[in-house]
């Protein structure tokens, strides 16, 4: 909880942005402590350039601070070296994006990006996108799980082989219909074994695409993975005569196969893979950043292109890494913003009248009993855990893919939510427990259960686990969006009057929304008892979903609608 220490504490003050470096600057308008790098990055554009700040003395840890009021625009070298500072700040921010400072005495950014590239899927090329359309069309008409995951006394292996052959036949027919010449060459023989390579590639394309686009293939990905899970059964594989599974193609594997790993260590890799944000920037600034990114990509492509790897291939790798940064911004950043709202509007040591986060089991649907301080810690550690899981989601997805297509036998069991495939998840379990251990160290104390349900009736297999945590952004993004847009409501006099009369102003409205979420969205209502859910790792997410399902009954629901809320699943309300 060191990032929650206030500036008058006698403990070490950490930067509120990166939570890792010792704070050296206090911004008067933001009322926050920053390290020099984060302060320069956040205050380089927009109205924040005019913020006044005072320097803290990092050697005294909260004793008398040497303060000197100045503005960011007072420096005579800012305009001259603006682009260089922006690039340096962005490089530092990217090097800190997984919570680990990367400096000259430790791993380089190239080492960091190389490690991350091992779990970043490679973008699809034109031919692979055609294969993806074929696969989705075939899966849409397939009744695989309806025919396989049922209680029957017929031979299951024969049923599985029959369904896999039917799916391959549909894919073959669609491919021939789309390109007769190519299809007739590929499928001139009726033996599936002779076309094993093309089927393996098509199935791999579907798995790779889903990791890069979690919101896609929502109704077909489960069929695909369950079919591949069954294809790994030795008896089924013997009947088929080939394996349907090949490793997912990653950026690292692609570059390594072409002996071009040095691309990831280029000095321009930071700019070439950065995610460009439009927040607090003018159109000219955004265009300038886009141009610098495109120039960095061209520079790297021209520098490393050779007979083994083309410029187009290098650009595809760089854009794949950029996609990963875009994923982190869309899925990890809402957790960071919610943590900032928590620390801004609530204090773990004391609470304002009428805004105690304390809850009691049996009242208002709560299933946990926490004091204000305990509930604050419970919410903080839950959000921190989600943040770390989002940061490692590509790694977790790779582990989940390995678990699903491993030889581990599953059993079909009625879990209370229909027949589910319960399968051990050793790879995901190891990875998530490492994440959990890191969160334990970061948060210090721990409130609630640390049980991670995997391979049981709560979370039957790793596919369910991944699908569960893909909902974090679906939950938090609409809430954060509403909280961020509340200030825009004051532009309309009538709406501003409504907010003032109903809630006492925008700030009070924002605090009321957070107060309701932190009490009722983290109250243990995710399960029937302490051991199965409630305060466990997975039950925390279910509790938040329960709160989302009652949003239309809340007093502030009209505020959500006025700020553009359309639902938590992306569909119209």
N, C-alpha and C positions, 0 to 999 in steps of 0.2 A: 504493500500500500504506500510505498515511498513516493509515488507520483502524486499523492493526495496531500502531501505536506505543504502547509501554507508558508508564505514568504517570511513570516515572523517566527518560524520555528527555529529551534536550535539544532535541528537535524539537517542533514544534507538536503539541499533543494535541487530537485531534478526538473529537467525541461518538461513542460506539460505536453509538448508535441511528440517528442521521441521517447520520453520516459526512460532515457538511458544516460544522457550527458548531464553534467552538473549545470544548473541554470546560471547564466551570467548577465541576463538582461531582464528587466521587469517593464512590461508595456503598461502604461497608465490607462489607456482606453480599453484594451483587452482584459486588464486586471489579471494577467497571467505571467508566469516566469518562463523564459525561453533560454535555450542555449543560443550562441551567436549564429550558428548555421540556420537553425529553424526560424529564428527571428528574421534574418535577412531574406529567407525564402518566402515567408508569409507576408512580409511587409514591403515587398518590392514593387507592387502594383496597386492600382485603385486607391480608395480612400485610406487604406491602411498605410500608405506611404507617408501620410500626414500625422500618424500616431506619434505621440511623444513617449520616450522611454528613459529609464535610468539604469545605469550599470550596477550590477551587484558585485560584491567582493567575494569570489569563490573561496578565498582562503579563510574567511571568518565564519562561514556557514551560518549566516543569519545575525551576526553581530552588527555593529554600526556599518552601513553600506555607503560606499562612495557613490553618490548620486549626482548626475549632471543631466539636466533636461536638454534635450535636443530633438530634432526631427530627422526622419530618414532622408528628407529632401535637402538637408543642410550640407550634405557631403558633396564636394565639388567633383568627385571622381565617379559618382554613381552613373551619370549619363554616359560618360566616356567609356566606362567599362561595364555597362549594363548587361550586354549579352554574355560577356565572360563570367560575370557573377551569377547570372541566371543559370548558365550551364554548370558552373561549379556547385551551386546550391542544389540543382536537380541531381547531379551526380552523387552528392552526399545523401540526398533524400532517398535515392534508389538503393544506395548501399546500406541504408538503414531500414529498408522496407520489410525485412523479416524480423526486425527487432534486434539485430546483431550489428554492432558497429564494425565496419570493415575499414581498416586504416593501413598505413604504410608498414606498421610493425606486425600486422596479422595477414590473413588471406587477402588477396587482391580482389577487385571486383570481377575480374576474369575468372578467378577460382569460384566465386560465388555463382556467377551466371552459368558456368560449366556444370556445377553441381545441380543447379535448378533445371538446366536443359535436359537432364536425364529423365525427367518426368513430364516435360512439356511436349505434347503431341505436335506433330508436323502438320501444317496446313494442308488441306486437300488441293490437289491440282485439278485441271479441267477434266481429265479422264476419270479421276477418283470421284468427282462430283456426279458424273454420269452413273457410276456404279452405286453411289449413295441413293440416287433416285430409284434405281432398280430395286435395291434392297428394301427401301421404305415401302414401295408399291407392293412388293411381295409379302412383307410382314403385315401390311394393312389387311390383306385378305386371308392371311394364315390364321388357323384356329389351333395353333400348337398347344398352348397351355390348356385350352378347353378339352383337348383330346388326350393329353398326357397326365395332367395333374388331377386325376379323378380316382375314385376307389373302384377298382375292377379286378377281376381274376385273370384277365388275359395277359399274355406275355408282354411286359413293359418294354423290353429291349426291342422287340419287333415293332411295337407301336411307335417308338422313338425313331427307328430307322425309316419307317414308312413316312412319318411326318417330315423328316429331314429331306428325304428324297423328293417329296411333294414340293417343299420350299425351293429346293434346287431346280426342280423342273419349271416352276413358275419363273424363277430368275432367268433360266435359260430361254424360255419362251419370250419374255420381255426383251431380253438382249437381242434375240434374233429379229423380233418385230421392229426394234429401234434401228438396227444396222444389220441387214440381212447378210451382206458379204462377210462382215467380221464374225457375226454369230454363227454362220454356217461353217466357218473355218474352225471356230472354237469348239462347237458342239456337233461336229460331224459324226462323232461316235457317241453311243448311248451310255458308255461306261463313265460313272461319276469319277472314278479314280483317275482317269485320263485328264479330267478338267479340275483336279484338286487345287491347282495353283490359283486359278481364277476365282474359285469359291472362297478359298482362304483369304485372298486379297479383298474380296467384296465384304466379307464378314469383319475383317480388320478395319476397313474404312468406316463401317458403322460404329464400331467401338471407339475409334479415334475421334470421330466427329462428335459423338455424345459427350466425351470428356471436355472438348473445347466449347460445346454449346449445351449446357445442362438443361436449358429450357426447351430444347428440341427433343423429338422422338419420345415424347412422354408416354405414349400408348404402345409403342413398338419396341422400345429398348429392352423392356422386361422379357418379351418373347425371344428376342435375339440372344440375350444372356442365358436364359433358361435352356434354350436349344443348344447353345455351345456348352453349357454345363453338362447336359446329357450326352453330348457327342464325345466327351472325355471319358465316359464309362468304357472300360476296356472291351466289354462285350459288344457295345455299340460301335466302337471304333473298328473292331474286327469285322463286323458286318459291312460297314461302309467301305473299308479298305483304305481309308486315309483319315488324317486329322483335320478338323475344320478350323483349328486355332493356330495362329502364328503370333509372335510378339507384336505389340503396338509400336508403330514407327514413331520415334521421338526425334527431336532436333539433334540431340547428342549422337544417337545411333546413325542418323543420316550423315552428319558431318564426319564422324569417325570412319564410316565406310568409304568416304571419299578423301580421307587423310587431310581434313581441313579444320581440325579443332582449333587452330590458331585464330580462326575468325572470332571466336568467343573471347579472346584476350586482346582484341584491338581496342585502342584508346577511344574510339568513337562508338563503341558498343552501347554505352549509356544513352547517348542521344538517339541512336538508331532504334532502340527498343523502348523508349520512354512512352508513357501514356500521356497525351496532351489533354489537360483539363481546361475547361472554359471558365472556371470559377474565378471571379475577381479579375478578369482580363478583358481587354478591349478586342475588337475584331482584328485590329492591326497586330496586336501582340500574339494572338492565336495564329494568324497567318505567318508571322515571323517564325514562331516555333515549328510550325508545319514545314516550312522551307528548310530550317536547320536540320530537322529530322530527315527529310528527303535527301538533303545534301550528304548527311552522314551515311545514309544507306547506300547512296551511289558511290561514295568514297570507298566504303568497305567492299562493295561488289566489284569495283574495278581493281582494287588492290589484290584480292584473293582469287579472282576467277582464273581458272586454268583448264587444262584438258580433262581433269577429273571432276570439276564442279563448275557449273555455269553461273553467270550473274543472276539468272532467274532463280536458280536453286538457293543461292546465298540470300537473295532477297526474301524468298519464302521462309527461310529459317529465321531471319530477323523479324519478319512480320509475325511469325509464330510466337516468338518471345514477347513481342509487343502485345499480342493477344493475351498472353498470360498476365502482363501488367494491367491490361484492361479488365481482366477477370478479377484481379485483386482489388482494383478501384471500385468495381461494382458490388463485390461481395464482402470484402474486408473493411472498406472504409465506413459503411454504415455502422459497424460495430464500434469503430474508433469514435465516430461522432456521438453515438449513444453514450459511450463512456464519458465523453466530455460534458454532455448534458447532465449526466448523473453527478459528476463532481462539481458542476457549476451551480446546480439548484438544490443540492442536498449535502448535508454535512454528516459524516458518520458519528461524530461525537455528540451532536445536539440537533434538535429539530425545531422548526417554527411551529407556532400554535396552529393546529389543524392540519399539519403536514408531516405527521409521524408515519414512518413506513412500517411500524410494528403491526404484525398480524397474529391472529389467534385461530388455531384449528377449530373447525366447527362453526365459525362465524363468517358470513358472507361468502361461503364456498371455499374458504381457506382450508388447507389440509396440513399446514405447518404452523408452528408457533415460534415467532421470532421477535426479539426486541427491535427497536429502530436500528441500532448499530449492527445487529446480526443480519437483519434484512438488507441493509445497505451493502454489507460485505458479500452476502449471498448473491445479490444482483450484480455487483461489480465482478465477482469471480465468474459468474455465468457468462457475462458479456465478454470478459477476457478470454474465457475458454472458447467461445464461438469465434472470436477474432483469430485465435491461434489455429483453430481447425480450418477456417477459411484460408488462412495463409498457407496451410499445408494440404489443401484440398486435392491438388493434382497428384501429390505423393500418395495420399490416402486412396484416391481413385485407382491409381496403378496397383496398389496393394489389394484393393477390393477385386480388381479384375483378375489378379493372380489367384486369389482365394476362390473365386467363382469357378474358374476353369481348372482348378487343381483336382487331383484324384480323390480329394476328401469326399466321402460318401454323405449324401444328405438323406434326411427322412421326411416324408410327407406327413404333416401333423396338423390337426385342427387346433389352432391357437386361440380360438374365440373370435377370430377375424377371418374365418374360412381356412381352407387347406393352404398351409405355407411350407416352403422348403427350409427346414432347419439344417444348417450346415456350419461346421467349425470355421472360424475366421482368424487363423493364427497371425497372418501378415498384418491385417488391419488392427488386430489387438495389440501387437507390439508397437505399431506406429502411433495409435491413439493414446497408449499409456505413456509413451515418450512425451507427447504433447501435454498430457495431463500432468506429468511430473514437472514440466517446464512452467505450467500455469501455477502449480502449487508453490514453486519457488518464487515466482513473481508476486503472488498474492500474499504469501506468508501464511496466515491462518486459513483454515478451510471450514466452511459451514455446510452441513448437509452430507449426503452420501457421496462417495467417490466411485461407486459401482458403475462400470461400463457394461451395458447389456449387449452381448454379441453371441449369436448362435443359440439363442433361447427363444421362448415364446414372445418376448417383448420385441426383440430385434432378431428375426430368424436367420438372416444371412447378411453378407456384406453389401449386397445390392440394396436391401432395405435400409441399411446404415447410411449409405451414400445418399440415397433418396431423401432420407430424413434430414440430413444436415444441408442439403441443397435448399431447404426451405428457410434457412436463416435470413438470407437476403430478401426473400419474399415477405418475411415478417417485418424486418427492420426498415427496409428501403421506403415503403409507403409512409411509415411513421416518421422517419427522419425527414422525408420530403415535405410532409405537412408541417413539421416543426420549423423547418428552414424557411418555408414560404409564408409563415404567419405574418411577418412584417409587411408583406405585399398587400394584405387585406386592408391596411390603413389608408391605402390610396383611394379607396371608395368611402365617401363620407358615411353612407348608410350602413355599410358593413362594419366600419370602424365603430359606429355608434352601437351596433348590435353586440360586438365583441366587448365593448366597454360596459354595457348594461348587464350582459350575461355573465361575464367572467372578471370584470374589473380591469381589462386591458390585455394587450397582446402577451406581455410577459407572464401575467397571472394565468392566462389561458394555456400557455405553453407549460407552465408548472403544473396545472391541473391535469393535463394529459399525461405528463411524466409520472405524476403522483399515482394516478390510477393504474398505469402500466406497471410500475415497479411494485405495487402492492398486489394487484390481481393477476398480472401476467407472470409472476414468479412466486406463486403461493402454494406450490406442490400439488396443484389440481391435475397433474399429468398422470396420476395413477391412484389405485385404490388403497395402497399401503406404502409404508416407508421403504420396504425392501424392493418391491417390484418397480416403483417409479416414484413420483412425487419429487423428492429432493435428489434423486440420482442424476447422473450425467444426461441421460436421455429424457428423463421425466421433466427436466427444466424446459426443454424445447416444446414438449407436449403441452405444458402449462401455458406457454406463450401462445400456442395455436388456439387453445381454449379461449384466451382473451380476445384473439382476433375474430373468433366466431361470434362474439357478442358485441362487436363494435357498433352495430346499428342501434343498440339499446343505450349507448352512452350519450350523455348530455352534449358532448363536444362533437358528435358525429356530423352535424351540419358544417362544422369547421373543416373537417376532413374533406367533405364534398366540395366546399368552396375553394379549397387549395388544389383541386384536381385529382382527388382520390378516386380510383376506379375499381379497387378490390385488391386483395392480397394474392390472387392467382393470376393477375393480369387481365382478367375479363371485366366487362362492364358490370357495375353493381346493380 
